[in-house]
Amino acid sequence: MTVALTLMEAYLIETPLAKGMNKEVLLNHIQAGEADALDEFVGQFDYEDLVQAYRNKKEVITNAIQSGYKIKFVSIDGIRRLLELKFDLNAETDFKMHEDKVIGIPLKEAQFLEFENMLSPNWKISKTEIKNGLYEVDVLHNTAV
């Protein structure tokens, strides 16, 4: 079962991972209530929020870190930020942002599956294989024509 997180909880998980912390170390810090260590490592968020979220829903946060998650609601800017954090992609050079869609996202098969599972239901996702398991992915808001 995939657990559901807020966009901010996803940012709090993905940011230290993007900076090189492994999942086990992140989980250990959260379980020990070491928000200060995470604050110092990341330098841009208050990790007391994630520690508190863990205290309130241990299984959800643990599963999210270990096995992935779905975001309850994500905006187009949230998609951009997640692509930057999770896959080290840049909106200026790797894909194109529009008002209600993101197009041309280059993802490998495993990345596509992970990204597809993360997206909230207000987005439609499609892929076209470019070559050898590399895909060009488009994300379109459900209200777009």
C-alpha positions in Angstrom: 0.0 0.0 0.0 1.3 3.4 -1.0 1.1 6.0 1.8 0.0 9.6 1.2 2.0 12.6 2.2 1.6 16.4 2.0 3.9 18.2 -0.5 5.8 19.7 2.4 6.4 16.3 4.0 7.7 15.1 0.6 10.1 18.1 0.4 11.3 17.3 3.9 12.1 13.7 2.9 13.5 14.4 -0.5 15.8 17.3 0.3 18.3 15.5 2.6 18.2 12.5 0.2 19.0 14.9 -2.7 22.0 16.2 -0.7 23.4 12.7 -0.3 21.9 11.4 3.0 20.8 7.8 2.7 17.3 6.7 3.6 18.4 4.7 6.7 20.3 7.7 8.2 17.4 10.0 7.5 15.0 7.6 9.2 17.4 7.2 12.2 17.5 10.9 12.7 13.7 11.2 12.5 13.2 8.3 14.9 15.7 9.8 17.4 14.0 13.2 17.2 17.2 14.8 15.9 15.6 17.7 14.0 18.7 19.9 14.7 21.0 17.4 12.9 18.7 17.5 9.9 18.3 21.3 10.0 22.1 21.6 10.0 22.6 19.0 7.2 19.9 20.6 4.9 20.1 24.2 6.0 16.7 25.3 4.6 13.8 23.7 6.5 12.7 23.2 10.1 12.8 19.5 10.5 10.9 19.6 13.8 7.8 19.3 11.5 8.9 16.0 10.1 9.9 14.7 13.5 6.4 15.6 14.8 4.8 14.0 11.7 6.7 10.8 12.5 5.6 10.9 16.1 1.9 11.2 14.9 2.1 8.6 12.1 5.2 6.4 12.4 4.2 3.8 9.9 3.3 6.4 7.2 6.6 8.3 7.5 8.6 5.1 7.7 6.9 3.6 4.7 7.2 6.8 2.7 11.0 6.9 3.3 11.5 3.2 2.7 9.0 2.4 -0.1 7.8 5.6 -1.7 4.6 7.7 -1.4 1.8 9.5 -3.2 1.4 13.2 -2.7 -2.1 14.2 -1.6 -2.1 17.4 -3.8 0.7 18.8 -5.9 0.8 22.1 -7.8 2.7 22.6 -11.0 5.5 24.4 -9.0 5.5 21.4 -6.7 6.1 19.1 -9.7 9.0 21.3 -10.8 10.6 21.2 -7.4 10.2 17.5 -7.0 11.8 16.9 -10.4 14.7 19.0 -9.2 15.1 17.3 -5.9 14.3 13.7 -6.8 15.8 13.4 -10.3 18.2 16.3 -10.5 16.4 17.8 -13.5 16.2 21.5 -14.3 13.2 23.3 -15.8 15.4 25.6 -17.8 17.4 22.9 -19.5 15.7 19.5 -19.1 12.0 20.0 -19.5 9.4 22.8 -20.3 7.0 24.3 -17.9 3.6 25.7 -19.0 0.6 27.0 -17.0 -1.1 23.6 -16.8 1.5 21.1 -18.0 5.1 20.0 -17.9 6.5 18.5 -21.1 9.5 16.7 -22.2 10.7 15.3 -18.9 13.5 12.8 -19.5 13.1 9.8 -17.2 14.3 6.2 -17.2 11.7 3.5 -16.7 12.2 3.1 -12.9 12.2 6.9 -12.5 9.0 7.2 -14.5 7.3 4.5 -12.3 8.4 6.3 -9.1 7.3 9.7 -10.4 3.9 8.3 -11.7 3.2 6.8 -8.2 4.1 10.1 -6.5 1.7 12.4 -8.4 -1.6 13.4 -7.0 -4.7 12.4 -8.9 -5.2 15.9 -10.3 -2.5 15.2 -13.0 -2.4 12.9 -16.1 0.9 11.5 -17.1 2.0 10.0 -20.4 5.3 8.7 -21.8 6.9 8.2 -25.1 10.0 6.0 -25.4 12.9 7.8 -26.9 15.5 5.0 -26.9 16.6 2.1 -24.7 14.4 2.6 -21.7 14.6 6.4 -21.7 11.3 8.2 -21.9 10.0 11.6 -22.6 7.3 12.3 -20.1 4.4 14.8 -20.2 2.3 15.8 -17.2 -1.0 17.5 -17.9 -3.4 19.0 -15.3 -6.9 17.3 -15.3 -8.6 20.6 -16.0 -6.5 21.2 -19.1 -8.2 20.7 -22.5 
